[in-house]
Amino acid sequence: MSLHYAFDLDGTLANNEHRAYLVQGPDKDWEGFFQLCHNDFPMRAMCAIASALFDAGHRVSFWSGRPESSNDKTRHWLRHNLGEWTDVCDLFTRKDRDMRYGALIREDFLAFGHPDLVFEDNPKIVDFLNKRGVFSLLVKPGDVNEPAEV
């Protein structure tokens, strides 16, 4: 039986700590933050889990609060750090200039189907998804730096 697994990117598959300074404090530079996403280091254990699930015949998709304008950089990062298999996987990102809270963006993604399991580093998003019947695992509590609250 094939299952659907969704992986968050920033803080789950990708270590974005090197660019976090851009969105800390009152003057957040979200554009600059996302421009540097291709330089993230892979979170090796989570990348290995995603690869193993795909190799076992499961559907893997990638969910992110990154804007659509970063999709090319994100696809390149996925290919370089996880492999060419990621080219056949869905990548869901927020519309450019959509600064809604990340959980609301994930709710939009659910219109394309409910995964059997979501891997996520934001405890608020995990709680939000679990309350909507989407089984979600908190993989590493990240520094929750959201543009807005629910």
C-alpha positions, 0 to 999 in steps of 0.5 A, spaced: 500 500 500 502 506 497 502 512 502 503 520 501 508 523 505 509 531 505 515 534 508 516 541 510 522 544 507 525 550 512 527 547 518 525 540 516 529 538 510 533 544 510 537 548 515 536 555 514 539 558 520 545 561 516 539 566 513 535 566 519 538 573 521 534 576 515 527 575 519 529 576 526 527 583 529 522 588 527 525 589 520 524 583 516 527 582 509 523 576 507 525 577 500 533 576 502 531 570 506 528 566 501 533 569 496 538 565 499 534 558 500 539 554 495 545 555 500 541 551 506 545 545 508 541 539 508 538 535 514 541 529 513 537 524 517 530 527 514 533 527 507 534 520 508 527 518 510 524 522 504 529 518 500 527 511 503 520 513 503 520 514 495 524 508 494 519 504 497 514 506 492 510 512 496 508 518 494 512 524 497 511 531 496 514 538 499 510 543 502 513 550 504 512 557 506 517 559 501 514 564 495 513 561 488 518 565 486 523 561 489 521 554 486 527 554 481 532 555 487 528 550 491 527 545 485 535 545 484 536 544 492 532 538 492 535 535 486 542 537 489 541 534 496 536 529 495 536 526 488 533 527 481 527 523 484 524 529 487 523 532 480 517 528 479 514 530 486 509 535 488 512 542 490 507 546 494 509 553 495 505 560 497 503 565 492 508 571 492 507 576 496 502 572 500 504 573 508 499 569 511 501 565 517 504 558 515 498 554 517 493 557 513 498 556 507 498 549 509 490 549 509 491 551 502 495 545 500 490 540 503 485 542 497 490 538 493 489 532 497 491 530 505 497 526 506 497 520 510 503 524 514 506 530 514 513 532 517 514 539 520 518 543 525 513 548 527 509 546 533 503 551 531 503 548 524 503 541 527 497 542 532 493 546 526 494 540 521 493 535 527 486 538 529 484 538 521 485 530 521 492 530 518 497 526 522 503 531 523 509 529 526 514 535 530 521 533 527 525 539 531 522 545 534 524 551 530 525 558 531 518 560 529 518 566 525 512 567 522 510 573 518 503 573 521 499 570 527 492 566 526 
